[in-house]
């Protein structure tokens, strides 16, 4: 009996790619950005990937809604504690209860990110993606932060180039290409890891042993 379940033949699961759509809340989402986010969700679903957002309205709602049109799987990672504080198109909801700190969870949980429109919150998410070596594509015609970040690096480290795209299809095709390229990279550390390690080593190099320590 001890090995009963270990010996069961159950097919292994191939994990779906998880693409996060970053963008404006309802307060500043334009009709153009909403429509483009919907199309991005459609294109992600057509590729059999999972669409991930922060679960709010505006761009977040549009992307999940577009994915559901093509029976795609959707995930919302929300800042609130209540599972019900989410838009109507999420298959799975993760209620973090940690406020906007949940942005890091969104990016840690994705293979790549597409920026649609966006303001300060979206900029914060994009910056985190950059630090964590996540592929980034900005849908330029959606305006906002997406337009501002198109075809740029955030800083001199040149961690990730933020590629611009002019259509939803182009954005999804490009992010999938970038994800595939990243998957071949065997380096598991990020520039943030390296910075923290350098800081720690710098501190340790200044430690002097006391007589008791010797």
C-alpha positions as a printed Julia matrix, in Angstrom:
214×3 Matrix{Float64}:
   0.0    0.0     0.0
   2.88   2.34    0.74
   3.86   2.72   -2.93
   0.34   2.53   -4.36
   0.14   6.15   -5.52
   3.79   6.44   -6.47
   3.28   3.75   -9.1
   0.1    5.2   -10.6
   0.45   6.21  -14.24
  -0.8    9.79  -14.42
   0.32  11.97  -17.35
   2.66  14.78  -16.41
   1.34  18.27  -16.96
   3.05  20.68  -19.31
   2.73  24.11  -17.73
   0.98  26.75  -19.8
   2.85  29.94  -20.53
   1.56  32.75  -18.32
   1.48  36.21  -19.89
   0.63  39.19  -17.74
  -1.12  42.21  -19.24
  -0.14  45.4   -17.43
  -2.23  48.52  -17.82
  -4.55  51.23  -16.62
  -7.34  50.93  -14.12
 -10.81  52.07  -15.16
 -10.11  55.62  -13.93
  -7.67  56.4   -16.75
  -8.29  53.7   -19.37
  -9.14  55.13  -22.78
 -11.49  53.34  -25.21
  -8.47  52.69  -27.44
  -6.5   51.04  -24.64
  -9.51  48.96  -23.56
 -10.08  47.66  -27.09
  -6.41  46.86  -27.6
  -6.24  45.04  -24.25
  -9.27  42.97  -25.28
  -7.48  42.01  -28.5
  -4.33  41.11  -26.57
  -6.36  38.75  -24.38
  -7.84  37.18  -27.52
  -4.42  36.64  -29.06
  -3.0   35.11  -25.86
  -5.91  32.65  -25.69
  -5.5   31.7   -29.34
  -1.91  30.66  -28.51
  -3.18  28.45  -25.66
  -1.39  30.58  -23.06
  -2.85  31.85  -19.8
  -3.81  35.51  -19.42
  -2.85  37.07  -16.08
  -3.8   40.52  -14.78
  -4.26  42.37  -11.51
  -7.98  41.58  -11.59
  -9.34  45.12  -11.62
 -11.33  46.99  -14.25
 -10.06  48.91  -17.26
  -7.21  47.17  -19.13
  -7.22  44.3   -16.62
 -10.87  43.5   -17.26
 -10.54  43.9   -21.02
  -7.62  41.46  -21.32
  -9.38  38.73  -19.34
 -12.63  39.35  -21.21
 -10.86  38.98  -24.55
  -9.23  35.74  -23.39
 -12.58  34.27  -22.32
 -14.04  35.01  -25.76
 -11.73  32.26  -27.03
 -12.13  30.01  -23.98
  -8.68  30.93  -22.68
  -7.68  30.41  -19.06
  -7.49  33.53  -16.91
  -5.88  34.37  -13.58
  -6.34  37.48  -11.43
  -3.95  38.37   -8.63
  -5.71  41.05   -6.63
  -4.45  43.41   -3.9
  -7.48  42.88   -1.67
  -8.4   40.17    0.85
 -11.87  39.57   -0.57
 -12.13  37.04   -3.43
 -15.21  38.83   -4.73
 -13.41  42.12   -5.42
 -12.44  41.09   -8.93
 -13.77  41.6   -12.44
 -16.15  39.07  -14.0
 -13.68  37.23  -16.25
 -11.23  35.51  -13.89
 -11.2   31.7   -13.71
  -8.86  31.74  -10.73
  -8.41  34.52   -8.17
  -5.5   34.94   -5.77
  -6.52  37.39   -3.02
  -3.18  38.58   -1.64
  -4.44  41.09    0.93
  -1.14  42.99    0.66
  -2.25  46.01   -1.33
  -0.19  47.2    -4.25
   2.77  45.13   -3.09
   1.0   42.39   -5.01
   2.55  43.85   -8.17
   5.65  41.8    -7.49
   3.57  38.6    -7.35
   2.04  39.4   -10.74
   5.47  39.7   -12.32
   7.04  36.77  -10.47
   4.15  34.64  -11.77
   4.55  35.47  -15.45
   6.78  34.35  -18.3
   6.5   37.71  -20.03
   4.59  41.0   -19.86
   2.65  43.15  -22.32
   2.07  46.8   -21.41
  -1.18  48.43  -22.55
  -1.71  52.1   -21.71
  -0.99  52.6   -18.03
  -0.06  55.16  -15.43
   2.04  55.18  -12.26
   0.98  51.7   -11.12
   1.82  50.2   -14.49
   5.19  51.94  -14.44
   5.88  50.31  -11.08
   5.05  46.88  -12.49
   7.14  47.42  -15.6
  10.12  48.48  -13.48
   9.82  45.3   -11.42
   9.63  43.22  -14.59
  12.8   44.91  -15.82
  14.65  44.13  -12.59
  13.53  40.5   -12.7
  14.61  39.9   -16.3
  11.07  39.43  -17.6
  10.53  40.0   -21.35
   8.61  43.21  -21.97
   6.56  44.41  -24.93
   4.78  47.77  -25.03
   1.69  48.18  -27.23
   2.6   51.64  -28.47
  -0.77  52.84  -29.89
  -2.43  52.27  -26.51
  -0.74  55.42  -25.2
   0.17  56.12  -21.59
   3.19  54.41  -20.09
   3.24  51.9   -22.96
   3.98  54.69  -25.42
   6.53  56.31  -23.11
   8.5   53.09  -22.61
   8.49  51.87  -26.21
  11.92  50.85  -27.51
  13.83  51.85  -24.4
  15.91  50.51  -21.52
  15.18  51.68  -17.99
  18.81  52.29  -17.09
  22.46  51.78  -18.04
  22.39  48.13  -16.99
  20.29  47.4   -20.07
  18.65  44.43  -18.39
  15.67  44.18  -20.74
  14.88  46.16  -23.86
  11.22  47.19  -23.93
  10.14  46.35  -27.47
   7.33  48.27  -29.12
   4.45  46.67  -31.04
   1.73  48.3   -33.13
  -0.99  45.63  -32.95
  -2.18  43.09  -30.4
  -1.14  40.2   -32.65
   2.32  41.68  -33.12
   2.67  42.17  -29.34
   1.75  38.55  -28.53
   3.87  37.11  -31.34
   6.82  39.14  -30.07
   6.41  38.28  -26.39
   6.23  34.57  -27.23
   9.43  34.89  -29.26
  11.17  36.67  -26.38
   9.96  34.1   -23.84
  11.37  31.31  -25.98
  14.69  33.13  -26.22
  14.78  33.63  -22.44
  14.04  29.97  -21.79
  17.41  29.09  -23.33
  19.25  31.28  -20.87
  20.7   29.08  -18.13
  21.53  32.04  -15.86
  18.99  31.9   -13.03
  20.1   35.08  -11.27
  18.85  38.57  -12.04
  20.59  41.95  -11.83
  18.7   42.47   -8.56
  20.18  39.22   -7.2
  23.63  40.35   -8.31
  23.2   43.76   -6.65
  22.14  42.16   -3.38
  25.0   39.69   -3.52
  27.53  42.45   -4.22
  26.16  44.43   -1.27
  26.41  41.42    1.04
  29.94  40.62   -0.09
  30.91  44.24    0.42
  29.58  44.14    3.98
  31.3   40.86    4.73
  34.63  42.14    3.44
  34.54  44.84    6.11
  33.9   42.47    9.01
  36.88  42.13   11.33
  37.29  39.12   13.56
  37.42  39.75   17.29
  39.56  37.71   19.62
  36.52  35.69   20.68
  35.62  34.98   17.07
  39.13  33.73   16.38
